[in-house]
Amino acid sequence: MRIALTGATGTVGGQVARLLAPRYDLSCLTRSPERAAARLPGPGLTVETDLDDISSLTRALAGADALLAVTFDPLRDTHDEHLLTAARRAGVRHVVKVSALAVADPGAQDAITRWQRACEERVRASGLSWTLLRPRAFMSNCLDWTRSVREEGVVRTLHGSSANSCVDPRDVAAAAARALTSPACAGRAYALTGPAPLSARQQAAQLAEVLGRPVRHEELTEAEALARWRARYPDALAAALLESADRQARGAKSAVDHGVREAIGREPGTFRAWARRHGAAFRTEEAEAVGNAVEKAAEKPPAVPVEAQTSA
Ligand SMILES: NC(=O)c1ccc[n+]([C@@H]2O[C@H](COP(=O)([O-])OP(=O)(O)OC[C@H]3O[C@@H](n4cnc5c(N)ncnc54)[C@H](OP(=O)(O)O)[C@@H]3O)[C@@H](O)[C@H]2O)c1
């Protein structure tokens, strides 16, 4: 069975590649095969492609039975359309789309969630067999805090007491690997959360326990949070992140779902376990660079970096 992966150098796709490489014929679509090679579990897995170029995508998908669709840019909705068109032309049968849990909340109308909803609609209308994965925020988003934790022992966020039932991206990857290889997952949408709602304050406290030193939380004002987002992202995304944070503050992201168990037959991983695996990144810069190269696209930020995609 041949499986094509987009986002294979990223957080979820990279772990899907490692899970499937031993048993399946993989084709990892990337803009930079050279950069990607260092992050993938074996040689000869990459195909140079551009999500803006349907011809290169169609060639890259030739012979693939299933496709992991991970796209990145909420301000451009053409990438999913291109991927699906190419998949149909290439004869791909099944597509697994990494979406976001916010799509299931009618109260979520921010630009990132509207983009994910539109992407899901395209998948459903594609004529291909599909599985939708809807994760809550990734635990790995906390890697944005590594420097302030290392240098100051501080985590700074807006609405630090509000909870999110964040999910270990390893569980999202495991669900994707199963959905790509098991017909039982076709036509299903999985809500992927962690085992418990956690606030940033609670995450900081758990990090402190794991690291064996104090980590305190400092609350950002709305203006401070917005200024930080505007420094990194276009205004439309900064506004979407603010809306999303407000929704979290109103309790919209705290419910725990059983999607991980349904998808992979085991309980979801805890934040404490995630923090133990990644503790080194919060201790030294070198450890962050080495230890997380495989779980976080570190060399070159994606078009829309990780934090911008946390509307879930
Ligand atoms: N982070 C969260 O909390 C969260 C929550 C819910 C849903 N999600 C969704 O989960 C999905 C996966 O996120 P992730 O964290 O695994 O991704 P990621 O680590 O941010 O992925 C980085 C990937 O982006 C690719 N990339 C960036 N721009 C590209 C472009 N223009 N064309 C082709 N590839 C491009 C890079 O591939 P190359 O450099 O190799 O080309 C790299 O593999 C996203 O759709 C996100 O919206 C995230």
The ligand as an SDF file (V2000), in Angstrom:
LIG
                    3D

 48 52  0  0  0  0  0  0  0  0999 V2000
   -1.3120   23.4320   16.5270 N   0  0  0  0  0  0  0  0  0  0  0  0
   -2.5190   23.1960   16.9800 C   0  0  0  0  0  0  0  0  0  0  0  0
   -2.8400   23.3910   18.1470 O   0  0  0  0  0  0  0  0  0  0  0  0
   -3.5650   22.6680   16.0470 C   0  0  0  0  0  0  0  0  0  0  0  0
   -4.8280   22.3690   16.5620 C   0  0  0  0  0  0  0  0  0  0  0  0
   -5.8020   21.8630   15.7060 C   0  0  0  0  0  0  0  0  0  0  0  0
   -5.5070   21.6730   14.3680 C   0  0  0  0  0  0  0  0  0  0  0  0
   -4.2700   21.9860   13.8980 N   0  0  0  0  0  0  0  0  0  0  0  0
   -4.0090   21.7400   12.4740 C   0  0  0  0  0  0  0  0  0  0  0  0
   -3.1040   20.6730   12.3800 O   0  0  0  0  0  0  0  0  0  0  0  0
   -2.4950   20.7140   11.1070 C   0  0  0  0  0  0  0  0  0  0  0  0
   -1.0720   20.1910   11.2300 C   0  0  0  0  0  0  0  0  0  0  0  0
   -0.3240   21.0010   11.9960 O   0  0  0  0  0  0  0  0  0  0  0  0
    1.1890   20.6170   12.3260 P   0  0  0  0  0  0  0  0  0  0  0  0
    1.4620   21.3190   13.6040 O   0  0  0  0  0  0  0  0  0  0  0  0
    1.4810   19.1780   12.1810 O   0  0  0  0  0  0  0  0  0  0  0  0
    1.9340   21.3450   11.1570 O   0  0  0  0  0  0  0  0  0  0  0  0
    3.3160   22.0590   11.2240 P   0  0  0  0  0  0  0  0  0  0  0  0
    4.2550   21.3800   12.1500 O   0  0  0  0  0  0  0  0  0  0  0  0
    3.0750   23.5120   11.3930 O   0  0  0  0  0  0  0  0  0  0  0  0
    3.7210   21.7290    9.7460 O   0  0  0  0  0  0  0  0  0  0  0  0
    4.8020   22.3240    9.1780 C   0  0  0  0  0  0  0  0  0  0  0  0
    4.6920   21.8610    7.7530 C   0  0  0  0  0  0  0  0  0  0  0  0
    4.2260   22.9120    6.9810 O   0  0  0  0  0  0  0  0  0  0  0  0
    4.5930   22.6050    5.6550 C   0  0  0  0  0  0  0  0  0  0  0  0
    4.2340   23.8000    4.9150 N   0  0  0  0  0  0  0  0  0  0  0  0
    4.1170   25.0500    5.3500 C   0  0  0  0  0  0  0  0  0  0  0  0
    3.7470   25.8700    4.3800 N   0  0  0  0  0  0  0  0  0  0  0  0
    3.6140   25.1200    3.3020 C   0  0  0  0  0  0  0  0  0  0  0  0
    3.2640   25.3810    1.9570 C   0  0  0  0  0  0  0  0  0  0  0  0
    2.9900   26.6370    1.5470 N   0  0  0  0  0  0  0  0  0  0  0  0
    3.2250   24.3590    1.0960 N   0  0  0  0  0  0  0  0  0  0  0  0
    3.5290   23.1250    1.5210 C   0  0  0  0  0  0  0  0  0  0  0  0
    3.8400   22.8060    2.7800 N   0  0  0  0  0  0  0  0  0  0  0  0
    3.9010   23.8040    3.6420 C   0  0  0  0  0  0  0  0  0  0  0  0
    6.0260   22.2190    5.8730 C   0  0  0  0  0  0  0  0  0  0  0  0
    6.4380   21.3430    4.9150 O   0  0  0  0  0  0  0  0  0  0  0  0
    7.7980   21.5200    4.0880 P   0  0  0  0  0  0  0  0  0  0  0  0
    8.6130   22.6320    4.6810 O   0  0  0  0  0  0  0  0  0  0  0  0
    8.4600   20.1890    4.2080 O   0  0  0  0  0  0  0  0  0  0  0  0
    7.3330   21.8070    2.7190 O   0  0  0  0  0  0  0  0  0  0  0  0
    5.9570   21.4470    7.2130 C   0  0  0  0  0  0  0  0  0  0  0  0
    5.8790   20.0790    6.9990 O   0  0  0  0  0  0  0  0  0  0  0  0
   -2.6950   22.1320   10.5680 C   0  0  0  0  0  0  0  0  0  0  0  0
   -3.6150   22.0900    9.5160 O   0  0  0  0  0  0  0  0  0  0  0  0
   -3.3310   22.8640   11.7480 C   0  0  0  0  0  0  0  0  0  0  0  0
   -4.2680   23.8280   11.3300 O   0  0  0  0  0  0  0  0  0  0  0  0
   -3.2910   22.4670   14.6960 C   0  0  0  0  0  0  0  0  0  0  0  0
  1  2  1  0
  2  3  2  0
  2  4  1  0
  4  5  1  0
  4 48  2  0
  5  6  2  0
  6  7  1  0
  7  8  2  0
  8  9  1  0
  8 48  1  0
  9 10  1  0
  9 46  1  0
 10 11  1  0
 11 12  1  0
 11 44  1  0
 12 13  1  0
 13 14  1  0
 14 15  2  0
 14 16  1  0
 14 17  1  0
 17 18  1  0
 18 19  2  0
 18 20  1  0
 18 21  1  0
 21 22  1  0
 22 23  1  0
 23 24  1  0
 23 42  1  0
 24 25  1  0
 25 26  1  0
 25 36  1  0
 26 27  1  0
 26 35  1  0
 27 28  2  0
 28 29  1  0
 29 30  1  0
 29 35  2  0
 30 31  1  0
 30 32  2  0
 32 33  1  0
 33 34  2  0
 34 35  1  0
 36 37  1  0
 36 42  1  0
 37 38  1  0
 38 39  2  0
 38 40  1  0
 38 41  1  0
 42 43  1  0
 44 45  1  0
 44 46  1  0
 46 47  1  0
M  CHG  2   8   1  16  -1
M  END
$$$$
